[in-house]
């Protein structure tokens, strides 16, 4: 009888672990908190304006890039924010501050579009990198 209780307890513990694991995994797809929201990809792109050797990406050049590259890559919409960013230059070991653009996209995002946007900006404006952050979010429009 003792082994039956031990077996039942072990089974209950295993079931509790399975339930806990399922709840943790389900948390990745938890329901959205507000009515009408659905799961979307949230993409943030960070574009520095300073150019090597001096100069900066002008407003006109940015607008051309936005029209010719960003809009076709993200046709469902995007938001452009102006910012001031900073990062540590590993060679000079100094903090570098520069004006930037932050582009926010909510919705369906194709990885190939993100790669193309990043590669194009780096090529057009001689940039080392474009920051890319992605996550899942809930949104309604």
C-alpha positions in Angstrom: 0.0 0.0 0.0 2.9 2.3 0.8 4.3 1.8 -2.7 0.9 2.7 -4.2 0.9 6.0 -2.3 4.5 6.7 -3.4 3.6 5.8 -6.9 0.6 8.1 -6.8 2.7 10.9 -5.3 5.4 10.5 -7.9 2.7 10.5 -10.7 1.2 13.7 -9.2 4.6 15.4 -9.0 5.4 14.4 -12.6 1.9 15.7 -13.6 2.5 19.0 -11.7 5.9 19.4 -13.5 4.3 18.8 -16.9 1.5 21.3 -16.1 4.1 23.9 -14.9 6.1 23.4 -18.1 3.0 23.7 -20.2 2.0 26.9 -18.5 5.5 28.4 -19.0 5.4 27.5 -22.7 1.8 28.8 -23.0 3.0 32.1 -21.4 4.9 32.6 -24.7 1.5 32.7 -26.4 -0.5 34.2 -23.5 -3.7 35.9 -24.6 -3.5 39.6 -25.3 -4.8 41.7 -22.4 -7.1 44.1 -24.2 -10.1 43.5 -26.5 -9.4 43.4 -30.2 -5.7 42.9 -29.9 -3.8 40.2 -31.8 -0.2 38.9 -31.7 2.2 40.8 -33.9 5.9 41.1 -34.4 7.4 44.3 -33.1 10.5 45.4 -35.0 12.7 48.3 -34.1 15.5 49.4 -36.4 18.2 51.9 -35.3 19.9 54.0 -38.0 22.8 56.3 -37.0 23.2 59.5 -38.9 26.9 60.2 -38.5 29.0 59.2 -41.4 32.7 58.1 -41.3 35.0 60.9 -42.1 32.5 63.5 -41.1 29.1 64.6 -42.4 25.8 63.1 -41.6 22.8 61.6 -43.4 20.7 64.6 -44.4 17.0 64.9 -44.0 16.6 64.7 -47.8 18.8 61.6 -48.1 16.8 59.9 -45.2 13.5 60.8 -46.9 14.8 59.3 -50.2 15.8 56.1 -48.3 12.5 56.0 -46.5 10.6 56.4 -49.8 12.6 54.0 -51.9 13.6 51.3 -49.4 11.5 51.4 -46.1 8.1 51.9 -47.6 8.3 49.0 -50.1 9.9 46.8 -47.4 7.1 47.5 -44.9 4.1 48.4 -47.0 1.6 47.9 -44.1 3.1 50.8 -42.2 5.8 52.0 -40.0 6.6 54.9 -37.6 9.8 56.9 -37.7 11.1 58.5 -34.5 14.1 60.9 -34.2 16.5 60.0 -31.5 19.9 60.6 -30.0 21.8 57.4 -29.4 25.1 56.5 -27.9 27.4 53.5 -28.1 31.0 52.7 -26.9 33.6 52.7 -29.7 35.7 49.6 -28.9 38.9 51.0 -30.5 38.9 54.4 -28.9 37.1 53.2 -25.8 35.0 56.3 -25.8 31.2 56.9 -25.7 30.0 58.2 -29.1 26.7 60.1 -29.3 24.9 60.6 -32.5 21.6 61.6 -33.9 19.6 58.7 -35.2 16.3 57.5 -36.6 14.3 54.7 -35.0 11.8 52.9 -37.2 9.1 50.9 -35.5 7.1 48.3 -37.4 4.2 46.3 -35.9 2.7 43.5 -37.9 4.1 40.8 -40.3 7.8 41.2 -40.8 9.8 39.3 -43.4 13.4 38.5 -42.4 14.5 39.1 -46.0 13.1 42.6 -45.9 14.9 43.4 -42.6 18.2 42.2 -44.1 17.7 44.2 -47.3 16.9 47.4 -45.4 19.9 47.0 -43.2 22.3 46.1 -46.1 21.0 49.0 -48.2 21.4 51.6 -45.4 24.9 50.4 -44.6 25.9 50.6 -48.3 24.3 53.9 -49.1 25.6 55.7 -46.0 28.8 53.8 -45.3 27.5 52.6 -41.9 29.0 49.8 -39.9 25.7 48.5 -38.6 21.9 49.0 -38.3 20.5 48.0 -34.9 17.7 45.4 -35.1 15.4 44.4 -32.2 12.4 42.1 -32.6 9.9 40.7 -30.2 6.3 39.5 -30.0 3.7 42.0 -28.9 -0.1 42.5 -28.7 -1.6 45.3 -30.8 -4.8 46.6 -32.2 -5.4 49.3 -34.8 
